[in-house]
């Protein structure tokens, strides 16, 4: 869910808005006269190298070509 906030309100609560964006990872759209003028988004730290960038995002499920224990094909 995206939160929308007037520029004047954002200015008054800016440090709190930054803390909220960091903790909830939800962006905030800042408006002026009802029109969007800025977006505050959470910072995503990227790895320095491509090696290891996907670490932890792949799960090994075992041998997919091995027959199942029941002898029946796996259900999708």
HELIX and SHEET records of a PDB file:
HELIX    1   1 UNK A    7  UNK A   12  1                                   6    
HELIX    2   2 UNK A   14  UNK A   24  1                                  11    
SHEET    1   A 3 UNK A   3  UNK A   6  0                                        
SHEET    2   A 3 UNK A  28  UNK A  32  1                                        
SHEET    3   A 3 UNK A  35  UNK A  40 -1                                        
END                                                                             
